[in-house]
Amino acid sequence: MLIRQDFSQRNPLPPRFFMEQVMDDLSKAYCFLWDIKDDQNQIDITWEDISRYYNKNAFRSKIRKLNNEGLLSYRESVDGIYIELVGWDDITED
């Protein structure tokens, strides 16, 4: 059975579930970070918590790629990682 999707101006994108089916792993990791950030776009998470969702080395690789694109900055420690996401306003001010 085919269900009609209404992509109105109010909600021009498909539901997130459908978007995640076509996103690559890097995009999913970026969305994951936006889901767990605080009000200042910062994330302080332990490696143990990360391992619930990602392989540690694979996650570190994704973080490096996102950093190279200028989408975040990060600092690793023995216990975890501190990440600061770049806000949209910071990107457009260049």
Secondary structure in CASP SS format (residue, H / E / C, confidence):
PFRMAT SS
TARGET T0000
AUTHOR 0000-0000-0000
METHOD secondary structure of the structure
MODEL  1
M C 1.00
L C 1.00
I C 1.00
R C 1.00
Q C 1.00
D C 1.00
F C 1.00
S C 1.00
Q C 1.00
R C 1.00
N C 1.00
P C 1.00
L C 1.00
P C 1.00
P C 1.00
R H 1.00
F H 1.00
F H 1.00
M H 1.00
E H 1.00
Q H 1.00
V H 1.00
M C 1.00
D C 1.00
D H 1.00
L H 1.00
S H 1.00
K H 1.00
A H 1.00
Y H 1.00
C H 1.00
F H 1.00
L H 1.00
W H 1.00
D H 1.00
I H 1.00
K C 1.00
D C 1.00
D C 1.00
Q C 1.00
N C 1.00
Q E 1.00
I E 1.00
D E 1.00
I E 1.00
T E 1.00
W H 1.00
E H 1.00
D H 1.00
I H 1.00
S C 1.00
R C 1.00
Y C 1.00
Y C 1.00
N C 1.00
K H 1.00
N H 1.00
A H 1.00
F H 1.00
R H 1.00
S H 1.00
K H 1.00
I H 1.00
R H 1.00
K H 1.00
L H 1.00
N H 1.00
N H 1.00
E C 1.00
G C 1.00
L C 1.00
L E 1.00
S E 1.00
Y E 1.00
R E 1.00
E E 1.00
S C 1.00
V C 1.00
D C 1.00
G E 1.00
I E 1.00
Y E 1.00
I E 1.00
E E 1.00
L E 1.00
V C 1.00
G C 1.00
W H 1.00
D H 1.00
D H 1.00
I H 1.00
T H 1.00
E C 1.00
D C 1.00
END
